[in-house]
Amino acid sequence: MKLQFKVGNNKKHQVEFTFSKFWGTIKLIVDGNLAAKYNMNFSSDTTYRCKAGEYNVEVKVVQGLLAAAFRKRSYEVYVNGELYKKYDDKGIEVEMEKDL
């Protein structure tokens, strides 16, 4: 699984979130450099964090509790605490609802 997105207004930062189901590792890569590495927590929703320049980036993995390792996951990306993007279990960006 690999998610890619850019953050920033004036200075853009390329962020990659990679998840190896085989090894159970999560990597957050910013501008081609490893920013954080984690072991996957299969038990519940988990948030992974890193810095991209002046921005705090969080990727929340949302999964069911029952047999969590085998359930579909969704991904929510937050930048400085604000929801920025959502992805489905295949890494495809999901259109977010707009406030009226």
N, C-alpha and C positions, 0 to 999 in steps of 0.2 A: 504494500500500500504506500502510495506517495501522494502528498498534497503539496502544491506549490502556489504561492501567492506573494504579492508585493505589498509592503507597508511603507507609509511615509508620503509626505506632500512634496517638499522641496528635494530632499535626498531620499530616494527610493531604496529599499532594502529587499532583496529576494530572500524569502524564507521557504525552506523545505521541511516537511514533516514526513519522516519515513518510519514505517513499522514493518519489521520482519516477523511474520507469523512463525517461521521456522525457529529463529533464535529467540523470539520474544523481546526484541530490543526496539526501542524508540530513539530516533535521533532527530534533533532540531538543528538545522544547518542554516546559517545566516551569511549571505554573500559568499557562499562557497566554503565557509569555515564552520567546523563543529561548534555549536553553541551550548548544547546540552545532550546528555545521553542517559537513558533510563531503561530499566527492565519493566516490561509490561505487567500491569496489575490486572488480572483477569476477573477479580471479584466484584468490582463495582465501577461506577463512573470515576474517571481519574482525569486530573488536569496536569498538563506538562507545560513548563514555563521556560522562557528565555528572553533575552534582550536583543532587540534589533535597533542599534543606534540608541536613540532616545525613547524608543517605544518598548513597552512591556507586552510581550506576546504570550498568549495562553492558548493551548489547544486542549479542549475538553473532549474526551472520548466517552460517548454515551452508549451504554449497553445494558441489557437486562441482567438481573441477578441470577436467575435460574439458568444453570449451564452457560454462564457468561462467556466462557472461552469459545463456545460454538455458535453464539448468537450474532446476528448482524449488528454492526456498530454504526453510529453516526458521529460526525465530528463538528464541533463548534469552535470557531476561531474568534478570540477576543483580542482587541488591541487597546491598551490602556483602560481595560475594564469594560469596554463597549463591544457588543456583539458585532463582528465584522463580516464573517462568512459562515456558511454551513455547507457540509458535504455529506453525501450518502455513503453507504458501506463500500461502494466501488470507487470512491474518490471523485465523484462528479458533483460539481457545485449545485446546491439546491437554491432555488430562488426564494428569497426571504420576503415575508409579508411586509408591506409598507403601511405605516401609520397613516390614517386619513385625517 
